[in-house]
């Protein structure tokens, strides 16, 4: 089983402005800082219907640390599934911005998430946040298909006109139509 990187781009909390209340006012900045991805699963929010359907997780639970409720440094852009699974758990989680999650998790070539054996914190998160669910590998593969479609488009543009190009264009069009229909369903902003 090959081990792929868990994520290709690390999130970074960059907001330095005044404290905002309610904390929901940070959402647009969190989208930018987390690259439109769940801090815990690296899933693109596109596959969940965009930022409207993503949550703001309080890294340290607001029920136990009310003074951190509106502190940007305590917020994580998160898919709803993980945020709900995490709930008010106060375990020593790996902060997606302060830790290199590639040192604690890896993916298989088909996108399944696994913790490295040396990381007890990752093993706990894997179970508690249900990172083993098939949805995360499916979303990973959808992202890969989208990326490959972009690459194919570039190749087609570089090929001279002829039967090969016509055949590739037809296949690309059929695949793109199906893919875009699914995207249209998800892209409700």
MARBA-3410 file (N, C-alpha, C, O; in Angstrom, 1 decimal):
189
0.9,-1.2,0.0,0.0,0.0,0.0,0.9,1.2,0.0,1.6,1.5,0.9 ~ 0.8,2.0,-1.1,1.6,3.3,-1.2,1.1,4.3,-0.2,-0.1,4.4,0.0 ~ 2.0,5.1,0.3,1.7,6.2,1.2,1.8,7.5,0.5,2.9,7.9,0.0 ~ 0.7,8.2,0.3,0.7,9.5,-0.3,0.6,10.6,0.8,0.3,10.3,1.9 ~ 0.9,11.8,0.4,0.8,12.9,1.3,-0.7,13.1,1.8,-1.6,12.9,1.0
-0.9,13.4,3.0,-2.2,13.6,3.5,-2.8,14.9,2.9,-4.0,14.9,2.5 ~ -2.0,16.0,2.8,-2.4,17.2,2.2,-1.2,17.8,1.5,-0.1,17.6,1.9 ~ -1.6,18.6,0.4,-0.5,19.2,-0.4,-0.2,20.7,0.1,0.9,21.2,-0.2 ~ -1.2,21.3,0.7,-1.0,22.7,1.1,-1.5,22.9,2.5,-2.6,22.5,2.9 ~ -0.6,23.4,3.4,-0.9,23.6,4.8,-1.8,24.9,5.0,-1.5,25.9,4.3
-2.8,24.9,5.9,-3.5,26.1,6.2,-2.7,27.0,7.1,-1.7,26.5,7.7 ~ -3.0,28.2,7.1,-2.3,29.2,7.9,-3.2,30.3,8.4,-3.9,30.9,7.5 ~ -3.4,30.5,9.7,-4.2,31.5,10.2,-3.5,32.8,10.0,-2.5,33.1,10.7 ~ -4.0,33.7,9.1,-3.3,35.0,8.8,-4.1,36.2,9.4,-3.5,37.3,9.4 ~ -5.3,36.0,9.8,-6.1,37.2,10.3,-5.4,37.8,11.5,-5.2,37.2,12.5
-5.2,39.1,11.4,-4.5,39.9,12.5,-5.4,41.1,12.9,-4.9,41.9,13.7 ~ -6.6,41.2,12.4,-7.5,42.3,12.7,-8.1,42.2,14.1,-7.7,41.4,14.9 ~ -9.0,43.1,14.3,-9.7,43.1,15.6,-10.5,41.8,15.8,-11.0,41.2,14.9 ~ -10.8,41.5,17.1,-11.6,40.3,17.4,-13.0,40.6,16.9,-13.6,41.7,17.2 ~ -13.6,39.6,16.2,-14.9,39.8,15.7,-16.0,39.0,16.5,-15.7,37.8,17.0
-17.1,39.6,16.7,-18.2,38.9,17.3,-19.5,39.1,16.5,-19.7,40.2,16.1 ~ -20.3,38.0,16.3,-20.0,36.7,16.6,-18.9,36.1,15.8,-18.5,36.6,14.8 ~ -18.4,34.9,16.2,-17.3,34.3,15.5,-17.6,33.9,14.1,-16.6,33.7,13.3 ~ -18.8,33.8,13.7,-19.2,33.5,12.3,-18.7,34.5,11.3,-18.6,34.3,10.1 ~ -18.4,35.7,11.8,-17.9,36.8,10.9,-16.5,36.5,10.4,-16.1,37.1,9.5
-15.9,35.5,11.0,-14.5,35.1,10.5,-14.6,34.1,9.3,-13.6,33.8,8.7 ~ -15.8,33.6,9.0,-15.9,32.5,8.0,-15.2,32.8,6.7,-14.4,31.9,6.2 ~ -15.4,33.9,6.1,-14.7,34.2,4.8,-13.2,34.1,4.9,-12.5,33.6,4.0 ~ -12.7,34.7,6.0,-11.2,34.6,6.2,-10.7,33.2,6.4,-9.7,32.8,6.0 ~ -11.5,32.4,7.2,-11.2,31.0,7.4,-11.2,30.2,6.1,-10.3,29.4,5.9
-12.1,30.5,5.2,-12.1,29.9,3.9,-10.8,30.1,3.2,-10.2,29.2,2.6 ~ -10.4,31.4,3.2,-9.1,31.7,2.5,-7.9,31.0,3.2,-7.1,30.4,2.5 ~ -7.8,31.1,4.5,-6.7,30.6,5.3,-6.6,29.1,5.2,-5.5,28.5,5.3 ~ -7.7,28.4,5.1,-7.8,27.0,5.0,-7.9,26.4,3.6,-8.2,25.3,3.4 ~ -7.7,27.3,2.6,-7.7,27.0,1.2,-9.0,26.3,0.8,-9.1,25.4,-0.1
-10.1,26.7,1.5,-11.4,26.1,1.1,-11.5,24.6,1.5,-12.3,23.9,1.0 ~ -10.7,24.2,2.5,-10.6,22.8,2.8,-10.8,22.6,4.3,-10.5,23.4,5.1 ~ -11.3,21.4,4.7,-11.5,21.0,6.1,-10.1,20.9,6.7,-9.2,20.2,6.2 ~ -9.9,21.5,7.8,-8.6,21.5,8.5,-8.3,20.1,9.0,-7.1,19.8,9.2 ~ -9.2,19.2,9.2,-9.0,17.9,9.7,-9.0,16.8,8.6,-8.3,15.8,8.8
-9.7,16.9,7.5,-9.8,15.9,6.5,-9.1,16.3,5.2,-8.8,15.5,4.3 ~ -8.9,17.6,5.0,-8.4,18.2,3.8,-9.4,18.1,2.6,-9.0,18.2,1.5 ~ -10.6,17.9,2.9,-11.6,17.8,1.9,-12.0,19.2,1.4,-12.2,20.1,2.2 ~ -12.1,19.4,0.1,-12.5,20.7,-0.4,-14.0,20.9,-0.1,-14.9,20.0,-0.3 ~ -14.3,22.1,0.3,-15.7,22.4,0.7,-16.7,22.4,-0.5,-17.9,22.2,-0.3
-16.1,22.4,-1.7,-16.9,22.3,-2.9,-17.8,21.1,-2.9,-18.9,21.1,-3.3 ~ -17.2,20.0,-2.4,-17.9,18.7,-2.5,-19.0,18.6,-1.4,-19.8,17.6,-1.4 ~ -19.1,19.6,-0.5,-20.1,19.6,0.5,-21.2,20.7,0.2,-22.1,20.9,1.0 ~ -21.0,21.4,-0.9,-21.9,22.5,-1.2,-21.4,23.9,-0.9,-22.1,24.8,-0.9 ~ -20.1,24.0,-0.7,-19.4,25.3,-0.5,-19.4,25.7,1.0,-19.7,24.9,1.9
-19.0,26.9,1.2,-18.8,27.4,2.6,-20.1,27.5,3.4,-20.0,27.4,4.6 ~ -21.2,27.6,2.7,-22.5,27.6,3.5,-22.7,26.4,4.3,-23.2,26.4,5.4 ~ -22.2,25.2,3.8,-22.4,24.0,4.5,-21.2,23.5,5.4,-21.2,22.5,6.0 ~ -20.1,24.3,5.4,-19.0,24.0,6.3,-19.2,24.7,7.6,-19.9,25.7,7.7 ~ -18.5,24.2,8.6,-18.7,24.7,10.0,-17.4,25.5,10.4,-16.3,25.4,9.7
-17.5,26.2,11.5,-16.3,26.7,12.2,-16.2,25.9,13.5,-17.1,26.0,14.4 ~ -15.1,25.2,13.6,-14.9,24.4,14.8,-14.1,25.2,15.7,-13.2,26.0,15.4 ~ -14.4,25.1,17.0,-13.6,25.7,18.1,-12.6,24.6,18.5,-13.0,23.6,19.1 ~ -11.3,24.8,18.1,-10.3,23.9,18.4,-10.3,23.4,19.9,-10.4,22.2,20.2 ~ -10.3,24.4,20.8,-10.6,24.1,22.2,-12.1,24.5,22.3,-12.5,25.6,22.0
-12.9,23.5,22.8,-14.3,23.7,22.9,-14.8,25.0,23.6,-14.3,25.3,24.7 ~ -15.7,25.7,23.0,-16.2,26.9,23.6,-16.9,26.7,24.8,-17.0,27.5,25.7 ~ -17.5,25.5,25.0,-18.2,25.2,26.2,-17.2,25.1,27.4,-17.6,25.3,28.6 ~ -16.0,24.7,27.2,-15.0,24.6,28.2,-14.0,25.7,28.3,-13.4,25.9,29.3 ~ -13.9,26.5,27.2,-13.0,27.6,27.1,-13.8,28.8,26.5,-13.4,29.3,25.4
-14.8,29.3,27.2,-15.6,30.4,26.7,-14.8,31.6,26.3,-15.2,32.4,25.4 ~ -13.7,31.9,26.9,-12.9,33.0,26.6,-12.2,32.9,25.2,-11.7,33.9,24.7 ~ -12.2,31.7,24.6,-11.6,31.5,23.3,-12.6,31.5,22.2,-12.3,31.3,21.0 ~ -13.9,31.7,22.5,-15.0,31.6,21.5,-14.8,32.4,20.3,-15.0,32.0,19.2 ~ -14.2,33.6,20.5,-14.1,34.5,19.3,-12.6,34.8,19.0,-12.3,35.8,18.3
-11.7,34.0,19.5,-10.3,34.1,19.2,-10.0,33.4,17.9,-10.2,32.2,17.8 ~ -9.5,34.1,16.9,-9.3,33.5,15.6,-8.3,32.3,15.7,-8.4,31.4,14.9 ~ -7.3,32.4,16.6,-6.3,31.4,16.7,-6.9,30.1,17.2,-6.2,29.0,17.2 ~ -8.2,30.1,17.7,-8.8,28.9,18.2,-9.9,28.3,17.2,-10.6,27.4,17.5 ~ -9.9,28.9,16.0,-10.9,28.5,15.0,-10.3,27.6,13.9,-9.2,27.9,13.4
-11.1,26.6,13.5,-10.7,25.7,12.4,-11.9,25.6,11.4,-13.0,25.3,11.8 ~ -11.6,25.8,10.1,-12.6,25.6,9.1,-12.8,24.1,9.0,-11.8,23.4,8.7 ~ -14.0,23.6,9.1,-14.2,22.2,9.2,-15.5,21.7,8.5,-16.5,22.4,8.4 ~ -15.4,20.5,8.0,-16.6,19.9,7.4,-17.6,19.6,8.6,-17.1,19.4,9.7 ~ -18.8,19.6,8.3,-19.8,19.4,9.4,-19.7,18.0,10.0,-19.9,17.9,11.3
-19.3,17.0,9.3,-19.2,15.7,9.9,-18.1,15.6,11.0,-18.4,15.0,12.0 ~ -17.0,16.2,10.7,-15.9,16.2,11.7,-16.3,17.1,12.9,-16.0,16.7,14.0 ~ -16.8,18.3,12.6,-17.1,19.2,13.7,-18.2,18.5,14.6,-18.0,18.7,15.8 ~ -19.1,17.8,14.1,-20.1,17.2,14.9,-19.5,16.0,15.7,-19.8,15.8,16.9 ~ -18.6,15.2,15.0,-18.0,14.1,15.7,-17.1,14.6,16.8,-17.0,14.0,17.9
-16.4,15.7,16.6,-15.5,16.2,17.6,-16.2,16.8,18.8,-15.9,16.6,19.9 ~ -17.3,17.5,18.5,-18.2,18.1,19.5,-17.4,18.9,20.5,-16.6,19.7,20.2 ~ -17.6,18.6,21.8,-17.0,19.3,22.9,-15.8,18.5,23.5,-15.3,18.7,24.6 ~ -15.3,17.5,22.7,-14.2,16.7,23.2,-12.9,17.6,23.4,-12.6,18.4,22.5 ~ -12.3,17.4,24.5,-11.2,18.3,24.9,-9.8,17.5,24.8,-8.9,17.8,25.6
-9.7,16.5,23.9,-8.5,15.8,23.7,-7.4,16.7,23.2,-7.7,17.8,22.7 ~ -6.2,16.3,23.3,-5.0,17.1,22.8,-4.9,16.9,21.3,-4.0,16.2,20.8 ~ -5.8,17.5,20.5,-5.9,17.3,19.1,-4.7,18.0,18.4,-4.1,18.9,19.0 ~ -4.3,17.5,17.2,-3.3,18.2,16.4,-3.9,19.4,15.8,-4.9,19.3,15.0 ~ -3.4,20.5,16.0,-3.9,21.8,15.4,-3.5,21.8,13.9,-2.3,21.7,13.6
-4.4,21.9,13.0,-4.1,21.8,11.6,-3.2,22.9,11.1,-2.6,22.8,10.0 ~ -3.1,24.0,11.8,-2.2,25.1,11.4,-0.9,25.1,12.1,0.1,25.7,11.6 ~ -0.8,24.5,13.3,0.4,24.5,14.1,1.2,23.2,13.9,2.4,23.2,14.4 ~ 0.6,22.2,13.4,1.3,20.9,13.2,1.3,20.5,11.8,0.4,20.8,11.0 ~ 2.3,19.8,11.3,2.4,19.3,10.0,1.6,18.0,10.0,2.2,16.9,10.4
0.4,18.0,9.5,-0.4,16.8,9.6,0.1,15.7,8.7,-0.2,14.5,8.8 ~ 1.0,16.0,7.7,1.6,15.0,6.9,2.6,14.1,7.7,3.0,13.0,7.3 ~ 3.0,14.6,8.9,3.8,13.8,9.7,3.0,12.8,10.6,3.6,12.0,11.3 ~ 1.7,13.0,10.6,0.8,12.2,11.5,-0.2,11.3,10.7,-0.6,10.3,11.2 ~ -0.5,11.8,9.5,-1.5,11.0,8.7,-0.9,10.9,7.3,0.0,11.6,6.8
-1.4,9.8,6.6,-1.1,9.6,5.2,-2.3,9.2,4.5,-3.3,8.8,5.1 ~ -2.3,9.1,3.2,-3.4,8.6,2.3,-2.9,7.5,1.5,-1.7,7.4,1.2 ~ -3.8,6.6,1.1,-3.5,5.6,0.2,-3.6,6.2,-1.2,-4.1,7.4,-1.3 ~ -3.3,5.6,-2.3,-3.4,6.1,-3.6,-4.9,6.4,-3.9,-5.2,7.2,-4.8 ~ -5.8,5.7,-3.3,-7.2,5.9,-3.5,-7.8,6.9,-2.5,-9.0,7.0,-2.5
-7.0,7.5,-1.7,-7.4,8.6,-0.9,-7.8,8.3,0.5,-8.2,9.2,1.3 ~ -7.8,7.0,0.9,-8.1,6.6,2.3,-7.1,7.3,3.3,-5.9,7.4,3.0 ~ -7.6,7.8,4.4,-6.8,8.4,5.4,-6.4,7.4,6.5,-7.2,6.6,6.9 ~ -5.1,7.4,6.9,-4.6,6.5,8.0,-3.7,7.3,8.8,-3.0,8.2,8.4 ~ -3.7,7.0,10.1,-2.7,7.6,11.0,-1.4,6.8,11.0,-1.4,5.6,10.7
-0.2,7.5,11.1,1.0,6.8,11.3,1.1,6.2,12.6,0.5,6.7,13.6 ~ 1.7,5.0,12.7,1.8,4.2,14.0,2.4,5.0,15.1,2.1,4.8,16.3 ~ 3.4,5.9,14.8,4.1,6.6,15.8,3.3,7.7,16.5,3.7,8.3,17.5 ~ 2.1,8.1,15.9,1.4,9.2,16.4,0.1,8.8,17.2,-0.9,8.5,16.5 ~ 0.2,8.7,18.5,-1.0,8.4,19.3,-2.1,9.4,19.1,-3.3,9.1,19.1
-1.7,10.7,19.0,-2.8,11.7,18.8,-3.5,11.5,17.5,-4.7,11.7,17.4 ~ -2.8,11.2,16.4,-3.4,10.9,15.1,-4.3,9.7,15.2,-5.4,9.7,14.6 ~ -3.9,8.7,15.9,-4.7,7.5,16.0,-6.0,7.8,16.8,-7.1,7.3,16.4 ~ -5.9,8.6,17.8,-7.1,9.0,18.5,-8.1,9.8,17.6,-9.3,9.6,17.5 ~ -7.5,10.8,16.9,-8.3,11.6,15.9,-8.9,10.8,14.8,-10.1,11.0,14.5
-8.2,9.8,14.3,-8.7,8.9,13.3,-10.0,8.3,13.7,-10.9,8.2,12.9 ~ -10.0,7.8,14.9,-11.2,7.1,15.5,-12.3,8.1,15.8,-13.4,7.9,15.4 ~ -11.9,9.1,16.7,-12.9,10.0,17.2,-13.6,10.8,16.1,-14.8,11.0,16.1 ~ -12.8,11.3,15.1,-13.3,12.1,14.0,-13.8,11.2,12.8,-14.3,11.8,11.8 ~ -13.7,9.9,12.9,-14.2,9.0,11.9,-13.5,9.2,10.5,-14.2,9.3,9.5
-12.2,9.5,10.6,-11.5,9.7,9.4,-11.4,8.5,8.5,-10.9,8.6,7.3 ~ -11.8,7.4,8.9,-11.8,6.1,8.2,-13.0,6.0,7.2,-13.1,5.1,6.4 ~ -14.0,7.0,7.3,-15.2,6.9,6.5,-14.9,7.0,5.0,-14.0,7.7,4.6 ~ -15.6,6.2,4.2,-15.4,6.2,2.8,-15.5,7.5,2.1,-14.9,7.8,1.1 ~ -16.4,8.4,2.7,-16.7,9.7,2.0,-15.4,10.4,1.8,-15.3,11.2,0.8
-14.4,10.3,2.7,-13.2,11.1,2.5,-12.3,10.6,1.3,-11.6,11.4,0.7 ~ -12.3,9.3,1.1,-11.6,8.8,-0.1,-12.3,9.1,-1.4,-11.7,9.4,-2.4 ~ -13.6,9.1,-1.3,-14.4,9.5,-2.5,-14.2,10.9,-2.9,-14.0,11.3,-4.0 ~ -14.2,11.8,-1.9,-13.9,13.2,-2.1,-12.5,13.5,-2.6,-12.3,14.3,-3.5 ~ -11.6,12.7,-2.1,-10.2,12.8,-2.6,-10.1,12.5,-4.1,-9.5,13.1,-4.8
-10.8,11.4,-4.4,-10.8,10.9,-5.8,-11.5,11.9,-6.7,-11.1,12.1,-7.8 ~ -12.6,12.5,-6.3,-13.3,13.5,-7.1,-12.3,14.7,-7.3,-12.3,15.3,-8.4 ~ -11.6,15.1,-6.3,-10.6,16.2,-6.5,-9.5,15.8,-7.5,-9.1,16.6,-8.4 ~ -9.1,14.5,-7.5,-8.1,14.0,-8.4,-8.6,14.0,-9.8,-7.9,14.4,-10.8 ~ -9.9,13.6,-10.0,-10.5,13.6,-11.3,-10.6,15.0,-11.9,-10.3,15.2,-13.0
-11.0,15.9,-11.0,-11.1,17.3,-11.5,-9.7,17.8,-11.9,-9.6,18.5,-12.9 ~ -8.7,17.5,-11.2,-7.3,17.9,-11.5,-6.8,17.3,-12.8,-6.2,17.9,-13.7 ~ -7.2,16.0,-13.0,-6.8,15.3,-14.2,-7.5,15.8,-15.4,-6.9,15.9,-16.5 ~ -8.8,16.2,-15.2,-9.5,16.8,-16.3,-8.8,18.1,-16.8,-8.8,18.4,-18.0 ~ -8.3,18.9,-15.9,-7.6,20.1,-16.3,-6.3,19.8,-17.0,-6.0,20.4,-18.0
-5.6,18.7,-16.6,-4.4,18.3,-17.3,-4.8,17.8,-18.7,-4.1,18.2,-19.7 ~ -5.8,17.0,-18.9,-6.3,16.5,-20.2,-6.6,17.7,-21.1,-6.3,17.6,-22.3 ~ -7.3,18.7,-20.6,-7.6,19.8,-21.4,-6.4,20.5,-22.0,-6.4,20.9,-23.1 ~ -5.3,20.6,-21.2,-4.1,21.2,-21.7,-3.4,20.3,-22.8,-2.9,20.8,-23.7 ~ -3.5,19.0,-22.6,-3.0,18.1,-23.6,-3.7,18.2,-24.9,-3.1,18.3,-26.0
-5.1,18.2,-24.8,-5.9,18.4,-26.0,-5.6,19.7,-26.7,-5.5,19.7,-28.0 ~ -5.4,20.7,-26.0,-5.1,22.0,-26.6,-3.7,22.0,-27.3,-3.5,22.8,-28.3 ~ -2.8,21.1,-26.9,-1.5,21.0,-27.6,-1.4,20.1,-28.8,-0.4,20.1,-29.5 ~ -2.5,19.2,-29.0,-2.5,18.3,-30.1,-3.1,18.9,-31.3,-4.0,19.7,-31.3 ~ -2.5,18.6,-32.5,-3.0,19.1,-33.7,-4.3,18.4,-34.1,-4.6,17.3,-33.6
-5.1,19.1,-34.9,-6.4,18.6,-35.3,-6.2,17.3,-36.0,-5.3,17.1,-36.7 ~ -7.2,16.4,-35.8,-7.2,15.1,-36.4,-8.1,14.1,-35.7,-8.8,14.5,-34.7 ~ -8.1,12.9,-36.0,-8.9,11.9,-35.4,-8.7,11.7,-33.9,-9.6,11.6,-33.1 ~ -7.4,11.7,-33.5,-7.1,11.5,-32.1,-7.6,12.6,-31.3,-8.2,12.4,-30.2 ~ -7.4,13.8,-31.8,-7.9,15.0,-31.0,-9.5,15.0,-31.0,-10.0,15.3,-29.9
-10.1,14.6,-32.1,-11.6,14.6,-32.1,-12.1,13.5,-31.1,-13.1,13.8,-30.4 ~ -11.5,12.4,-31.1,-11.9,11.3,-30.1,-11.7,11.8,-28.7,-12.6,11.5,-27.8 ~ -10.5,12.4,-28.4,-10.3,12.9,-27.0,-11.2,14.0,-26.6,-11.7,14.0,-25.5 ~ -11.6,14.9,-27.6,-12.5,15.9,-27.3,-13.9,15.4,-27.0,-14.6,15.9,-26.1 ~ -14.3,14.4,-27.7,-15.6,13.8,-27.5,-15.7,13.1,-26.1,-16.6,13.3,-25.4
-14.6,12.3,-25.7,-14.6,11.7,-24.4,-14.5,12.7,-23.3,-15.2,12.6,-22.3 ~ -13.7,13.8,-23.5,-13.6,14.8,-22.5,-15.0,15.5,-22.3,-15.4,15.8,-21.2 ~ -15.7,15.8,-23.4,-17.0,16.4,-23.3,-18.0,15.6,-22.6,-18.7,16.1,-21.7 ~ -18.0,14.3,-22.8,-18.9,13.4,-22.1,-18.6,13.4,-20.7,-19.5,13.4,-19.8 ~ -17.4,13.2,-20.3,-16.9,13.2,-18.9,-17.2,14.5,-18.2,-17.7,14.5,-17.1
-16.9,15.6,-18.9,-17.1,16.9,-18.3,-18.6,17.2,-18.1,-18.9,17.8,-17.1 ~ -19.4,16.8,-19.0,-20.9,17.0,-18.8,-21.4,16.3,-17.5,-22.1,16.9,-16.8 ~ -21.0,15.1,-17.3,-21.4,14.4,-16.2,-20.9,15.0,-14.9,-21.6,15.2,-13.9 ~ -19.6,15.3,-15.0,-18.9,15.9,-13.8,-19.5,17.3,-13.5,-19.8,17.6,-12.3 ~ -19.8,18.1,-14.5,-20.4,19.4,-14.2,-21.8,19.4,-13.7,-22.2,20.2,-12.9
-22.6,18.4,-14.1,-23.9,18.2,-13.6,-23.8,17.9,-12.1,-24.7,18.5,-11.3 ~ -22.9,17.1,-11.7,-22.7,16.9,-10.2,-22.3,18.1,-9.5,-22.7,18.4,-8.4 ~ -21.3,18.9,-10.1,-20.9,20.1,-9.5,-22.0,21.1,-9.3,-22.1,21.8,-8.3 ~ -22.8,21.2,-10.3,-24.0,22.2,-10.3,-24.8,21.9,-9.1,-25.3,22.8,-8.4 ~ -25.0,20.6,-8.8,-25.8,20.1,-7.7,-25.1,20.6,-6.4,-25.8,21.0,-5.4
-23.8,20.6,-6.3,-23.1,21.0,-5.1,-22.9,22.5,-4.9,-22.8,22.9,-3.8 ~ -22.8,23.2,-6.0,-22.4,24.6,-5.9,-23.5,25.5,-5.6,-23.9,26.4,-6.5 ~ -24.1,25.4,-4.5,-25.2,26.3,-4.1,-24.6,27.3,-3.1,-24.3,27.0,-1.9 ~ -24.4,28.5,-3.5,-23.8,29.5,-2.7,-24.8,30.6,-2.4,-24.5,31.6,-1.7
END
